[in-house]
Structure formats: structure tokens, C-alpha cells
């Protein structure tokens, strides 16, 4: 599921909740001074990220890859906080991928609908041809967006070169 089927009001409420919790977590991280506090803050930010993932219906494979890379104690809470902020404001790489995939699925659905219309003969051929060009151009564009979003997402979740995960 891409999260695109989530009702708008539920999505807006989830964003507001993520933003409020993110602000509280950000101020706590700023106050952390000693290593124990930093570790505690990292756990709290990680927990916040987990809640955001639940609210956004983030796929399990992303969660596993992100946890492996970032929840191992080797990153300062500020790094995790950047992800929490990105989730709160809907620009996290995983959310961009999910939206891109939903857009591509919508373009494919439009293409299937056009196929039915053509088969039924319920639309003039010239209009079907025009619609087909529009749909194929849109499908090309959103397919490129999906690939670009996945490339950006991979940079976020995959270990750096030469680092064994």
C-alpha cells in the first residue's frame, strides 16, 4: 500500500501529530549534553520515527533497512531528527517514493480505462489517439519520477560503499 488511499483528513491529522511530536523531540535533542542523554534522545527519536512510519503506512522493507543503518547507535540523534523532520513535512525519501509509485499506478489505471473505451468504440478514434498520447507522456514522466525517487531513497537506506551492514 502506498498510503495514497489514506483519507485526506486522516493524512493531515497524521502530519500535524508528527510535526508536534517532532518539535518536542528536537528541543530535547538540543538540550542533550552527556553521552547518556544523547543515547536516550536517539532512542526517543527512533521511537518517534517508528510512530511516523506507522502513521504513514511505510513499507516494512524500508523500516528494516533504515533500522539496520541508523538505529545502531553510531549516528547522533540530530541525524535521526532530520528523518523525523522529513517525515513530519512529507519530504522523506520513502514518502516521495510512495507518492511517485501511486502516481504511476494512477497513470496505468488511466491507460487501462482508455483501452476499455477504445475496445467499446464509445469515443471517436481521433480523441482516443489524443488521449493515448497524453496518457503515455504522463506515464513516461511518472515512471522517471519513480526511478529518480528510488535512487534518492537508496542513498538514504543503503550502507555507504565499503561498509558491511
N, C-alpha and C positions, 0 to 999 in steps of 0.2 A: 504494500500500500504506500502511496506517495504522500499522503497527507492532503492531497488536493480535494479529496472527498469530505474533508473536515468542514463542518458548517462555519461560515464566516464569523459569526458571533463567538463561537467556541474558540476559533483561532485567535481572534482579537483578545479574548479573555486570557488565553494561554500566554500571548505575547506580553500583556500587562503584568501578569503574575511573574513571568520570567524576568522582566525588567525590574520589578520591585525587589525580588529576591537577589538579583544581580547587584543592585545598588548597595544593599546591606552587606553582601559578601565583599564587594570592592572596598568599602570603608574598613571592614575588618582586616583585609589583607594589608591595607596601607598602615594599619596600627601594629601589625606583627613585627616584632623586633628580634626575638631569640629563635633558635632553631626549632624548639618545641612548638612555639606559636606558629612558625612557618609551616611545620608539618600538620598541625591542627587545621590551619587555614586551607592547606592543599586538600585535606580530606573533605572539608566543608565545601570548597569549590567543586570538587569532584562529585560530591553528593548533589549539589545544585545542578551540575551538568546532567547527571543521571535523570533528575526530575524533568529537566528541559527536554531530554530525549524522549521521555515518556509522553510529555505533552505534545510533542511534535511527531510522534509515531516514527522515530528514527529507526531504520532497519538494524537488526541485531548484528549483522556483519560489520557495520560501521562502529557500533558500540564496542565490539570485541577488539577491532583493530586500534581504535582510539585509546581504549583502556591499556592495551599492551604497550603502546608507545608513550603515553603521557601519565598514566596513573601508577607509575613505578617508583615515584619519589625522587626522580632525577631532574624534575622540572620545578621551577619556582612557581608558587601559586599565581603569579602575575601572568604566566604563560597560559595556565588553565583559565584564568579570568578573561583573557582575550577570547577564548572559545565561548565562555558563558555570555560575554557581551555580544558576540556574533550571533549566538542562538537567540538572545533576547531581542535583537534587532533584525532578525530574519536574514542575515547575510552569511551565516555559517556555510562552509563549503558543502556539507551534506545536505543542507536545506536547498541550496541552489541546484544541486544535482536532482533532488526530489522534484522540485518545480520544473526543471528542464525536461525530465522524463514525463511528467504529467502533461506538459505542453506537446511533447512529441506524440504521446498516446492520443491526445485530442485531435491532432492533425491526421493521425492514422484513422481514427474513427470517422473524421470528415471525409477521408478518401473512400472508406468502405460505404459510407452513405451515398457518395457520388456514384459509386459503382452500381448500387441498387437503382438509383434514379435513372442511370443510363440504361440498365437492363430492362427497366419498366417502360422506357421510352416516354416518360412523363415530362421531359424537359427538351427543348429544341437542342439539336446537336451542337450548334454554334455556342450556345450557353454552357453546355456540358464541357465543351473543349476549353472555354474560357475559365470555367470553374476548376477544371483539371489543372490547368497551368498555375492558377493561384494556389491550389492545394499542394501541388508538387514543389513550388517555390517555398511555401511555408514549411513543408516537411523537410526540405533541404536545410533551411535556416535553423529550425529547431533541432535537427539531427546534429548539426555543427555545434550548437549550444550545448547539447548533451555531452558531446565528446570533450569540448573545452572545459565544461564543469567537472567532468570526471578526472581530467588531467589535474586540475587545481585541487580537487578532493584528494587524489592520490598523494600529492605533495604534503598534504596535511597528515594523513594517516600512515603512510608507509615509512619505515625506518630510513634514515639517511644512508646513502651508499656506504658500503663497508662496515655498517653496523648490523650485527646479528640480533634479531628480535626474539 
